[in-house]
Amino acid sequence: MLRRVAFALLALALSMVPCACGDRPARESSADVVAARAAAWLWEQQGEDGGWHSETYGLLSSGQSLTALVLHALLAVPEGRARRPAGGVERGLRFLRAHVDADGALGLADPATSDYPCYATALAIRALGRSSARDAGPDAALRTRMGRWLLGQQLAEANGWTPPDAAYGAWGMGGAVRRPPHAGHVDLSMTRHVLEALAPLSDRRPEVRACRRAARHFLERLRVKGEDPTATLGFFFTTVLPEKNKAGPRAGGGFEPYGTTNADGVLALLAAGVARDHAKIRGALAPLVANHRVDRTPGPTQLALSGWSDATVFYYRAASAEVFARLGVRTAPAGQDWRRDLVRTLAGLQAADGHFANESNLMKEDDPLIATALALRALTAAGS
């Protein structure tokens, strides 16, 4: 009798718990729980010097690009949703400040090996911008110097590039200034991240206007057009390294778009000053929504056969979630709650200690610091 009463009381209690299916507050709470565990794991990995250092890849062991990536992800989480250890933020910021060189670059502290300087500098600017000292003091001056360095890295007129050049308007890895015809590696992902770091700069400044104008030129080159040239089917990755376009060539010329490039294209357009209701944004958003999935990066068959669909999935989850959250997308694909699906998928993939890792090493997402930081960015967007 007592057992039956106990079960009845338990059933009554469970019936009063809000259902996560279709209920926004419950769904956000689940995102908060998964995000809090991921954030706690990342904080536990912080080194004594304040940085985050890869134990998977020697190239990333210096911690310059990883610290920028991880700290940017951690500081994007509202303080009420994930506990920050005492002194952890300041130690991380001190690490970044200490490794920015006199020109404003992060990622060049080791003269023998660069650590993705444009990525690192762009993400560090955003992390420093979230700190309490963002409006005054040394960080304001530091971010100005870093922004000036990024502006100087663009393949644009100041460095001898002109609109007919395939790399015109883009950013590459960063380092020694690239001049024609030696573009090196330039791509959409690096260009997007730099544009996002420079987004707060005023368009009233001539050099900023010129920078964004050149960047939009590059983005237009990457845009995959339909039969109607005004229609956007997506974006490809790079104009100068055909083999790096992971979804392969497109029938009739050009290259196939896929999930990560489509998401990066939308975010890059927004950061380059294109209005959110512009036809190019709406056109680029449509295929991203229509083809969205959470188990792997969507794209043509070639993307899956080559392994890139699985290798880029954490990056895709973060980028697509940021697009959907910023543009107010409720369902993707049509009728599917992308927030619910994303949180459920990540909750199922999270290790007991809170970290994430991709089984594929093609894009270094097997490094748990990278995968967990990207998962945290996705969860933060899902909870917004």
C-alpha positions as CSV (number, residue, x, y, z in Angstrom):
1,M,0.0,0.0,0.0
2,L,2.8,2.4,1.0
3,R,4.6,1.6,-2.3
4,R,1.5,2.3,-4.4
5,V,1.1,5.7,-2.6
6,A,4.7,6.5,-3.2
7,F,4.4,5.7,-6.9
8,A,1.3,7.8,-7.1
9,L,3.0,10.8,-5.5
10,L,6.0,10.4,-7.8
11,A,3.7,10.3,-10.9
12,L,1.9,13.4,-9.6
13,A,5.2,15.2,-9.1
14,L,6.5,14.2,-12.6
15,S,3.2,15.4,-14.1
16,M,3.9,18.9,-12.7
17,V,7.4,19.1,-14.3
18,P,7.3,21.3,-17.5
19,C,7.8,19.2,-20.6
20,A,10.9,20.1,-22.6
21,C,9.0,19.3,-25.9
22,G,8.0,22.6,-27.3
23,D,8.4,24.4,-24.0
24,R,11.0,27.2,-24.5
25,P,11.9,27.8,-20.8
26,A,12.5,24.1,-20.2
27,R,14.5,23.8,-23.4
28,E,16.7,26.7,-22.5
29,S,17.2,25.2,-19.1
30,S,18.5,22.0,-20.7
31,A,20.9,24.1,-22.9
32,D,22.1,25.8,-19.7
33,V,22.8,22.5,-18.0
34,V,24.8,21.2,-20.9
35,A,26.6,24.5,-21.4
36,A,27.5,24.8,-17.7
37,R,29.1,21.4,-17.7
38,A,31.1,22.2,-20.9
39,A,32.2,25.5,-19.4
40,A,33.2,23.9,-16.1
41,W,35.4,21.4,-18.0
42,L,37.0,24.2,-20.1
43,W,37.8,26.2,-17.0
44,E,39.4,23.1,-15.4
45,Q,41.8,22.9,-18.4
46,Q,43.2,26.4,-17.9
47,G,46.9,26.4,-17.5
48,E,48.9,28.0,-14.7
49,D,49.9,30.7,-17.1
50,G,46.2,31.5,-17.8
51,G,46.2,30.0,-21.3
52,W,44.7,26.9,-22.8
53,H,47.2,24.6,-24.5
54,S,46.6,21.6,-26.8
55,E,47.7,18.2,-25.8
56,T,46.6,16.9,-29.1
57,Y,48.4,19.1,-31.6
58,G,51.9,20.5,-31.1
59,L,51.1,23.4,-33.4
60,L,48.5,24.6,-30.9
61,S,50.5,23.9,-27.8
62,S,51.6,27.5,-27.5
63,G,48.0,28.3,-26.5
64,Q,47.7,31.6,-28.5
65,S,44.9,30.7,-30.9
66,L,43.3,28.2,-28.5
67,T,43.2,30.6,-25.6
68,A,41.5,33.2,-27.8
69,L,39.0,30.5,-29.0
70,V,38.2,29.1,-25.6
71,L,38.1,32.5,-23.7
72,H,35.8,34.0,-26.4
73,A,33.4,31.0,-26.0
74,L,33.5,31.2,-22.2
75,L,32.9,34.9,-22.0
76,A,29.9,34.7,-24.3
77,V,28.1,32.6,-21.7
78,P,26.1,34.9,-19.3
79,E,27.7,34.8,-15.9
80,G,24.4,33.5,-14.3
81,R,24.5,30.4,-16.6
82,A,28.0,29.1,-15.9
83,R,30.2,29.7,-12.9
84,R,33.5,31.4,-13.6
85,P,36.4,30.5,-11.2
86,A,37.9,33.3,-9.2
87,G,40.6,35.0,-11.2
88,G,40.1,32.8,-14.2
89,V,38.9,35.5,-16.6
90,E,41.7,37.9,-15.6
91,R,44.4,35.2,-16.0
92,G,43.1,34.4,-19.4
93,L,43.1,38.0,-20.5
94,R,46.6,38.5,-19.1
95,F,47.8,35.6,-21.2
96,L,46.3,37.2,-24.3
97,R,47.8,40.6,-23.5
98,A,51.2,39.1,-22.9
99,H,51.3,37.4,-26.3
100,V,50.2,40.3,-28.5
101,D,53.3,41.6,-30.3
102,A,54.2,45.3,-30.8
103,D,52.3,45.4,-34.1
104,G,49.1,44.1,-32.6
105,A,49.3,40.5,-33.7
106,L,48.5,37.4,-31.6
107,G,49.8,34.1,-32.8
108,L,53.4,35.2,-33.7
109,A,55.1,34.8,-30.4
110,D,57.1,31.9,-31.6
111,P,59.3,33.1,-34.5
112,A,59.6,29.5,-35.8
113,T,55.9,28.7,-35.9
114,S,52.9,30.9,-36.4
115,D,49.6,30.0,-34.6
116,Y,46.8,31.1,-37.0
117,P,47.5,34.8,-36.4
118,C,44.4,36.3,-38.1
119,Y,42.1,33.8,-36.3
120,A,43.8,34.3,-33.0
121,T,43.9,38.1,-33.2
122,A,40.3,38.3,-34.3
123,L,39.0,36.1,-31.5
124,A,41.1,37.8,-28.9
125,I,39.8,41.2,-29.9
126,R,36.3,39.9,-29.2
127,A,37.3,38.2,-25.9
128,L,39.0,41.4,-24.7
129,G,35.9,43.4,-25.8
130,R,33.8,41.4,-23.4
131,S,36.1,42.2,-20.4
132,S,35.2,44.8,-17.9
133,A,38.0,47.0,-19.2
134,R,36.7,47.1,-22.8
135,D,35.8,50.9,-22.7
136,A,38.9,52.2,-21.1
137,G,42.4,51.5,-20.0
138,P,45.0,49.2,-21.7
139,D,42.5,46.9,-23.4
140,A,40.9,49.7,-25.4
141,A,44.3,50.8,-26.7
142,L,45.4,47.2,-27.3
143,R,42.3,46.3,-29.2
144,T,42.8,49.4,-31.4
145,R,46.3,48.2,-32.2
146,M,45.1,44.7,-32.9
147,G,42.4,46.0,-35.2
148,R,44.9,48.1,-37.1
149,W,47.0,45.0,-37.6
150,L,44.0,43.1,-39.0
151,L,43.1,45.9,-41.4
152,G,46.7,45.9,-42.6
153,Q,46.5,42.1,-43.4
154,Q,43.6,42.4,-45.9
155,L,44.5,41.6,-49.5
156,A,43.4,45.0,-50.7
157,E,44.7,48.2,-52.4
158,A,47.1,49.2,-49.6
159,N,48.9,45.9,-50.2
160,G,48.8,46.1,-54.0
161,W,45.7,44.0,-54.7
162,T,42.9,45.1,-57.1
163,P,39.4,43.9,-57.7
164,P,40.3,41.7,-60.7
165,D,42.5,39.6,-58.4
166,A,40.8,36.4,-57.2
167,A,42.0,37.0,-53.6
168,Y,41.1,40.7,-53.4
169,G,39.2,41.6,-50.2
170,A,40.1,38.4,-48.3
171,W,42.2,37.5,-45.3
172,G,44.6,34.7,-45.0
173,M,46.5,33.0,-42.2
174,G,48.3,36.2,-41.2
175,G,51.9,37.2,-40.8
176,A,54.1,38.8,-43.4
177,V,52.0,41.0,-45.6
178,R,51.0,39.2,-48.8
179,R,51.4,41.1,-52.1
180,P,50.4,40.1,-55.7
181,P,50.5,37.5,-57.0
182,H,51.3,35.5,-53.9
183,A,47.9,35.2,-52.1
184,G,48.8,32.2,-50.0
185,H,45.8,30.6,-48.2
186,V,42.8,32.8,-48.1
187,D,39.3,31.6,-47.3
188,L,35.8,32.5,-46.1
189,S,36.2,31.3,-42.5
190,M,39.2,33.5,-41.8
191,T,37.5,36.4,-43.6
192,R,34.3,36.0,-41.6
193,H,36.1,36.0,-38.2
194,V,38.2,39.1,-39.0
195,L,35.1,40.9,-40.2
196,E,33.3,40.1,-36.9
197,A,36.2,41.4,-34.9
198,L,36.2,44.6,-36.9
199,A,32.4,45.0,-36.9
200,P,32.3,47.5,-34.0
201,L,34.5,50.0,-36.0
202,S,32.7,53.0,-37.3
203,D,31.9,53.1,-41.0
204,R,32.7,56.8,-40.9
205,R,36.3,56.0,-41.0
206,P,37.5,55.8,-44.7
207,E,39.8,52.8,-44.1
208,V,36.9,50.9,-42.5
209,R,34.6,51.7,-45.4
210,A,37.2,50.6,-47.9
211,C,37.9,47.4,-45.9
212,R,34.2,46.4,-45.9
213,R,33.7,47.3,-49.6
214,A,36.7,45.1,-50.6
215,A,35.4,42.3,-48.3
216,R,32.0,42.4,-49.9
217,H,33.7,42.0,-53.3
218,F,35.4,38.8,-52.1
219,L,32.1,37.5,-50.6
220,E,30.3,38.1,-53.9
221,R,33.0,36.1,-55.7
222,L,32.2,33.2,-53.3
223,R,28.5,33.4,-53.8
224,V,26.9,30.4,-55.6
225,K,24.2,31.8,-57.9
226,G,21.1,30.0,-59.2
227,E,19.7,30.2,-62.7
228,D,18.5,33.6,-61.6
229,P,21.7,35.4,-60.8
230,T,20.0,37.3,-57.9
231,A,19.3,34.0,-56.2
232,T,21.9,32.6,-53.7
233,L,22.4,28.9,-53.4
234,G,25.1,29.3,-50.8
235,F,28.9,30.0,-50.7
236,F,32.0,28.1,-51.5
237,F,35.2,28.3,-49.4
238,T,38.0,29.8,-51.4
239,T,38.8,31.4,-54.7
240,V,42.5,30.6,-54.9
241,L,42.9,27.0,-53.7
242,P,40.5,24.8,-55.7
243,E,41.3,21.6,-53.8
244,K,40.3,23.3,-50.5
245,N,36.7,23.5,-51.6
246,K,35.5,20.5,-49.6
247,A,32.3,19.8,-51.5
248,G,34.0,19.6,-54.9
249,P,33.4,21.2,-58.2
250,R,29.9,22.3,-59.4
251,A,28.5,21.2,-62.7
252,G,28.8,24.1,-65.1
253,G,31.7,25.7,-63.2
254,G,32.6,26.9,-59.7
255,F,32.3,24.9,-56.5
256,E,29.5,23.4,-54.5
257,P,28.3,25.2,-51.3
258,Y,27.8,23.3,-48.0
259,G,26.7,24.0,-44.5
260,T,29.7,25.6,-42.9
261,T,30.4,27.9,-45.8
262,N,26.7,28.9,-46.1
263,A,26.7,29.8,-42.4
264,D,30.0,31.7,-42.6
265,G,28.7,33.5,-45.7
266,V,25.7,34.9,-43.8
267,L,27.8,35.9,-40.8
268,A,30.4,37.5,-43.0
269,L,27.8,39.5,-44.9
270,L,26.3,40.8,-41.6
271,A,29.7,41.7,-40.3
272,A,30.6,43.5,-43.6
273,G,27.7,45.8,-43.1
274,V,25.0,44.1,-45.2
275,A,21.5,44.8,-43.6
276,R,19.9,41.7,-42.2
277,D,16.8,42.2,-44.4
278,H,18.9,42.5,-47.6
279,A,18.0,40.1,-50.4
280,K,21.5,38.6,-50.2
281,I,21.0,37.7,-46.6
282,R,17.6,36.3,-47.2
283,G,18.8,34.4,-50.2
284,A,21.8,32.9,-48.4
285,L,19.7,32.0,-45.3
286,A,17.1,30.0,-47.3
287,P,19.4,27.1,-48.3
288,L,20.9,27.1,-44.8
289,V,17.5,26.6,-43.2
290,A,16.2,24.1,-45.8
291,N,19.2,21.8,-45.6
292,H,19.9,22.1,-41.9
293,R,20.7,19.0,-39.8
294,V,22.5,18.4,-36.5
295,D,24.2,15.0,-37.0
296,R,26.7,16.2,-39.6
297,T,27.4,19.2,-41.9
298,P,24.9,19.3,-44.7
299,G,26.1,19.3,-48.2
300,P,26.4,17.3,-51.4
301,T,27.3,13.6,-51.5
302,Q,31.0,14.4,-52.1
303,L,31.2,16.2,-48.7
304,A,30.1,13.0,-46.9
305,L,32.1,10.6,-49.0
306,S,35.3,12.6,-48.3
307,G,34.7,12.7,-44.6
308,W,34.4,16.5,-44.3
309,S,30.8,16.3,-43.4
310,D,31.6,14.6,-40.1
311,A,34.9,16.4,-39.6
312,T,33.4,19.9,-39.6
313,V,30.2,19.2,-37.6
314,F,31.1,21.1,-34.4
315,Y,32.1,24.1,-36.4
316,Y,28.8,23.9,-38.4
317,R,26.7,23.6,-35.2
318,A,28.2,26.7,-33.8
319,A,28.0,28.8,-37.0
320,S,24.5,27.7,-38.0
321,A,23.2,28.3,-34.4
322,E,24.7,31.8,-34.4
323,V,23.0,32.6,-37.7
324,F,19.6,31.2,-36.6
325,A,19.7,33.0,-33.3
326,R,20.7,36.4,-34.8
327,L,18.2,36.3,-37.6
328,G,15.3,35.0,-35.5
329,V,14.9,31.6,-37.2
330,R,12.5,29.4,-35.2
331,T,12.5,26.2,-37.2
332,A,15.2,24.6,-39.4
333,P,14.5,22.7,-41.5
334,A,10.9,23.6,-41.8
335,G,8.9,22.4,-38.9
336,Q,11.9,21.3,-36.8
337,D,12.9,23.1,-33.7
338,W,16.6,23.6,-34.3
339,R,17.2,24.6,-30.6
340,R,15.6,21.5,-29.2
341,D,17.4,19.2,-31.8
342,L,20.8,20.9,-31.2
343,V,20.6,20.6,-27.4
344,R,19.4,17.0,-27.4
345,T,22.1,16.0,-29.8
346,L,24.9,17.7,-27.8
347,A,23.5,16.4,-24.5
348,G,23.8,12.9,-26.0
349,L,27.4,13.5,-27.2
350,Q,28.7,15.1,-24.0
351,A,31.2,13.1,-22.0
352,A,30.7,12.4,-18.4
353,D,33.2,15.1,-17.4
354,G,31.6,17.7,-19.7
355,H,33.9,17.7,-22.7
356,F,33.1,17.0,-26.4
357,A,35.4,15.5,-29.1
358,N,34.9,14.6,-32.8
359,E,36.1,11.2,-33.9
360,S,37.5,12.7,-37.0
361,N,40.9,14.5,-37.0
362,L,40.5,16.2,-40.4
363,M,39.7,19.6,-38.9
364,K,41.3,19.1,-35.5
365,E,37.9,18.8,-33.9
366,D,39.3,15.6,-32.2
367,D,41.0,18.1,-29.9
368,P,38.5,18.3,-27.0
369,L,39.4,22.0,-26.4
370,I,38.3,22.9,-29.9
371,A,35.2,20.7,-30.0
372,T,34.1,21.8,-26.5
373,A,34.6,25.5,-27.3
374,L,32.6,25.2,-30.5
375,A,29.8,23.2,-28.7
376,L,29.7,25.9,-26.0
377,R,29.2,28.6,-28.7
378,A,26.4,26.6,-30.2
379,L,24.7,26.1,-26.9
380,T,25.1,29.8,-26.0
381,A,23.3,30.7,-29.3
382,A,20.6,28.1,-28.6
383,G,19.9,29.6,-25.2
384,S,19.7,33.2,-26.4
